[in-house]
């Protein structure tokens, strides 16, 4: 979900991207959003809890100031002052654009909706890997083979991985979001929902600050790329384009793939392909020719190991001590992280490598990353294991 490149906030992801079966936000980030992520017909996951729009990028864990004691008018005035000073924006132009923004109750409701039941892998995978989605991916790959091959040669990110991300995020560009991005970010910047739970207050304060920052970055993006800020459409969390990039991720990772001097993630497929790949390389550390994930076994008598994140920090020797063995030959020096999934016939064990980690930078859900990987394998014509 394609966005904001700080430490992952899994709780936010799980809450920010829930519930709605229509499109919301990512390349994240952190994602995501940005994260940055769904189709209307077969919505893509933004977390491992429920399908939803792409998630926004995660924000800093540093304490944020609570603006809730200010009226919305006071919040907007302060935002204009701070954004103008921080980014060299014209205060009058900011006020004029914000005067056209609307608070959308439906977005507040979507952000407030409780998490659905965590779906096991064997229920989760069919939402994103169907024959129709595989066939659509193969056709999309064939239609854009030359542009994708060029990006793969330049970055080392396989064409089928780029296609799978776009397939999961926006159904190959058919559903990139129906919300005005200005309204989405305005709503969440100044009306981020409060649960009333004291244990969640700090996170809710930080999320509001995150969306204020994304709103400011939206104006920077509009200035830098000559975009009409009032016309941009995206997810309910503010993610944009075929790859669902949040404004901060758009600024940080989007590239000009077609050489026209602009970074256009809305209608330029060359820019989209190059930008998704650049996100994987720059944020995820994608390794050219490296492994994504391989099936594994867990020896009898060993407890399942579920790490706090998906950083591939364990050597084969360390994994072996925990009972994990790759089911296929892997390079001796490759480090990995264990991944456990609830399959229809019981537990499935995998080892995720650096390129698996790179996919989780788009969206931190282990099932999202596995769905993207397996969809890419199916698009490339390889046989998939049972769900």
Protein Blocks (a to p, Z undefined) as FASTA:
>chain_A
ZZhiaccdfklmmmmmghiacdcbfjecehilmogcbdfklccdfbfkbgcddddddddf
bdcddfklpcfklmmmmmmmmmmmmnopafklmmmmmmmpccdfklmmmmmpccdddddf
klmmmmmmcfklmmmmmmmmmmmmmmmmmmmmmnopafklmmmmmmmmnonoiagbjadf
klmmmmmmmmcccehiaklmmmmmmmmmmmmmmmmmmmmmmmmnopafklpccdfnopac
jkopafklmmmmgccfkonopacfklmmklmmmmmmmmmmmmnopaehiafbdcddddeh
iacdddfblcdfbcfklmmmnopacfbdcdfklccdddddddfkbccdddddfklmmmmm
momcfklmmmmmmmmmmmnopacddZZ
